[in-house]
Amino acid sequence: MKITAVACLCLVAQFAGTSAWALAGSFDDHRARAIRLDGREACPLPEGWNAVAARNPRFVIFGETHGTQQAPAFVGDVACALAVRGKRILVAVEHSSTDDAAFQAAWRLPAAQFSEAMKRAGWAGRSDGVASEAMLILLEQLHQLAQSGRSIDIVAFNGTKDEAQGRRLAHLPGQGPHEAAQAENIRVAAAARPYDHVLVLVGSLHAKKRVVQHSGAMFETMAMRLGSPPAVVSLHMETAGGTAWNCQLKPGMIPGPDKRITSEDLECAAHPISGHANLRRKPFIALGALPGADPNPDYDGVFWLGTVSGSPPAVKEPGSRESAAQSLKP
């Protein structure tokens, strides 16, 4: 039976530059308080989106600092707003490409089974801010849209998907193989259907549109390899400061060249992050720079989130930090 009255689980409040998912209270509170409304009013497009759309990009990248409540919520807002306007949307998230088959299997399940199935797909033991409560809520919202009849899909794209891909890209310098695999995995997923918009949520280094030098090697980023420059709009996350959940070296811990970092050397928590003066505005997009700031040549523009707050892991397993050391890498 075709559903004609589509209910969208979206944000219905904006407060002091912060989305409704980021208001005070637990994420369970946010789920309980979410209001299902019909139509475009439930999911307004953020200010500045029309300027992005006017460029007609194939891909729009949101380069985030991992581990906030607000960044996944913002991408969810954009995806919801486009979907309720009849657009075909693909949302790419920085989870392992080897888990994508499990993501797709969960995507086909009814809402009552989706969340638990998703949490079994590579989320356990991750304290790096990628497998956060906010990320899970984003995927739950997108799944709700898809279940309601909207044309929206997801893909987990991070890293090489198999040995063959790894061998084929191994000749690239530095972190190049990883970046190239990210881009290729997104392109392949984007080619599967005639999507109107491909939204990519990824760490800000991968979103840069200029060559990066790291650990003595220079390499092209995912954003550079994803498509021609006009086909890609890359936005950098800007905030008024706050916290982000990530793993950092414990105070006084100084790693040596021959010392391997272990979970015992790390503190995974909501750590302070710096930001700009609070603009006291709802989240928005701006091509170029924030008012009064110089443009960052690594990106096409910014997305402003206001004050941010850390989002802890969606799957809590005390003492399990297998991927935490990876959070110290770009």
N, C-alpha and C positions, 0 to 999 in steps of 0.2 A: 504494500500500500504506500503510495507516495505521500509524503508529509508536506502539506502546503503551508501550514502555520509553523514556521521554524522558530524554535526558541534558542536563544544564544546566551551561553554563560559568559558574560563579558563584564567589563568594568562599568559601573553606573555612577561612580563618584570620582571626583578629582579634588585633591586637597593640598594646597600649598606646594604644588609641584610634585606631588607624589600620587601614584595610582592607588586605586582602592585596595588592591591586593597588599599594598605596603602599609596600610593603616595599622595602628597599634592592635596587638592581639596575635594569637597563634594562627597558623595556617588552617587548622581545623575551624577556627572561628571564621576565617575568611570564606571557607567553603560553605559554612552554615549560613553566613550572611549574604552570599551571592544571590542576586535576583535575576530570574529568567525573564527577559523581555523580548518582544518581537521587534524586528525592524532595525533600521540603521541607527536610531537614537541610542540603542543599547551599546553600540560599538562605534563611537565617533572616530573619524580619522584624526590623527594628531596634527596640530598645526605644522605646516612645512612639508607634509607628504606630497601635496600637489606639485611642489617644485621638483621633487624627486621624480614623480610620475611623468612630468613634462619632458624629462630626458629620455623616457621610454627605455630604461635599462632592463636587461634580461635578469640581472641578479642585483639584489640590494643586501649588502653585508652590514651587520650590526656588530662592530668590534667592541667587545665588553671586557670589563674586569670580572673574572669569574666570581661567583659566590654571593651575589646580591639578590634580594627579593625583586628589585625593580627592573633589572634588565630583561629577564624572561617575561615579566608581566607586560613590559612595553611592547615586545615583539608579539606577544599574545594579543594585545590591543590592536596592533596593525593588522595581523592576520585575520582577526575577527571582523574588523571594519571592512576589509577587502572582501572577505567571504560573504558577508551578508549583502554586499553589493553585487553578488553574482560572479565574482572573479574566481578563477581556478588557481589555487595556491599550493605551493610546495614549501614546507618549512624544514630547513636543514639544521640539525643540532650536532654539536661537537661530542657525540658519543662514538664509541669504537665502531668502525665499519664492519668488524667481525660480528657485532651484535645486531646488525641491521635486519637480518632474517628474523630474529626474535622480536624486534620492534614491529616488523610488518605482520607477524603472526598475532601479536597483541592488538595491533590496529584493527584486525578483522573481528575481534571479540566484542560482545556487548559491553555496555558501560559498567555493569556490575562486576565484570571479570577483568577489565582492562588494567586497572592500577596495579593489582597484585601480579599479573602477568608481566607488566612492564618492569616492576621492581626486581624480577628475576633475571632481567636481561642486562647484566653487567653493572648494576648499581651498587651491589654490596661491596663494602670495604673502601669506598671512595670518599675521601674527605677533602678533595681538591677544589670544591665549589662547583664542579660541572654536574655532578649527580646530586643536585640539591633538591630540597623541598620545592623551591620555586620552579625549577626545571620540570619536576614531575607535575606540578599544577598546570604549567604551560601545556604539557602534553595532554593532560586530562581535558583541558579546555578545548584544545584542537580536536581531540577525539569526540568530544560532545558535538562540536560543529559538524564533523564528518557523519556522525550517527544521525544528525538532524537533517541530512541531505545536502549539506554544502560540499563543494568540490575542494577538498583540502587533504593533503597527504604529508607525510613526514619521511625523512631519511636520516639515518645515523651515518656520518661520513668520515669520521676521524681515523687517520692512519691507513696503512695498506690493508686491503681486504683479503689478500691471499699471497702466497709465496710468489706466484707468477708476476703479480703487480709489483711486488717488492724487488724482484730481480730486474724487471724492465726499467725501473726508476733508480736503481742503485748507483748509476753513474753520476747522478747529480751531486753537486758539492754540498757539504754541511747538512743542514736540515732540509735541503731541497727535496729528497725523496718523500719525506712526510708531507711537505706542502703540496707537492705535485699529486700525491695520492688523494689528499683532501679535495683538491680542485677536480680531479678526474671523477671521483665518486659523486660529487655534486652534479657535474655535467651529465653523467650517465643517468642519474635519477631524474634530472630536469628534462632529458630527452624522451623520457618514457611516456609523457602526456603533454598536450599543448597548454602548459601552464601560462597564466597571465603574469604571475609574479613568483619569483623564487627568493624567499627570505632566508638569510643565513645568519645564525647566531653563533659567534665564534670568538675566541680570545683575540684581543686587539692586535697582537703581533701578526697573526695570520691575515688580518684585514688590511695591512699596510699595502700601498700601491707603489712602493719603491723597494729596491733591493735592500736586504738586511745583512749586516755583518755581525756575526756571533761566533765566539770561540775560534776566531781566526779564519772563518770561512764566510764567503758571501753567497747568498742564495736568494732566489725569487720566492716570494710568498704565495700562499694560496690565492689571494686576491689578484695577483699579477698573472697567474696561470689559469684563472677561471674563465676569462674571456677577454676580448679586446677592451681597451679602456672605456670606450663609450657604452659598452654592454654591462659595465659594473659600476654601481655607485656604492662607495664604502664610507660608512659613518662611524665616527669614534665616540664612545661613551664619555660624556662629561657630567660631572656631579657637583654638588655643594659639599662633598665629603660625607663621612659617615663610617660605615663598617662594611667589610666583605668577608665571607667565610673562606679561609684558605689555610694552607699549611706553611709555616715559616720556621726557620731555624730558631731553636730555643735561645734565649739570651745567653751570651757568652760562648755559644757554640761556633767555632771557627773551623770549617772543613779544610783539610789539607789535600794536597794533590793525590795522595795515595789512600785517602780515607773515603770509604763509601758511605754515603748518607743513609741512615736507617730511620725507621719510624721513631726510634727512641730519641733521635736528635731533633724531632719536629714537634711543634705545637700547632694543632689544628683547632682553630677557633675563629670567632668574628674579630678580625683585626682592623684597626683604624686605617682609613685611606684618606688621602688629601683631596681637596677639590677647590672649586672657585667660590667666590662670594655667592650667596644664595640669591638667585634671580627672582624668587617668589613668583614663579610661573608654573603652570601645568607643564608636564613633559611635552617636548616639542622636538622637531627636526629643523636643522638649518644647514643649507649648503654654504660652504665657506667656513666661517668661524662664529663663535658666540659673540654677542654684542661687546665691543670694546677689546676683543682679543684678536691676535694674529692668526691667520689660517695655518693649519698644520699641513704641509705638503704631502704627508703620507696618506691623507684621506681626502675625500671629496666634501665632507661636512661632519656634522656632529648630531648626536641625539642626547638631549638634556633630560636628566632624571631627577634633579633636585637632590635632597639628602637621601642617602641610601642606607640600607641595613642588611646585615649578613643573613644568609639563608643556610641553615645547617644541612647535613646530608639527609636525603630522603629515607635511606636505609641505614639505621644506626646499629653498628656492630662494634661494641667497645673493644678497643685494642687492635682492630683490624684496619690497617692503613696501607694496604699493598700498593696503592697508586699515589700515596701522598707525596713521595719523593719526586714524582713526575711534575707536581705542581710548582716545583722550583725551577723547571725548565720553561722556556718561552712557548 
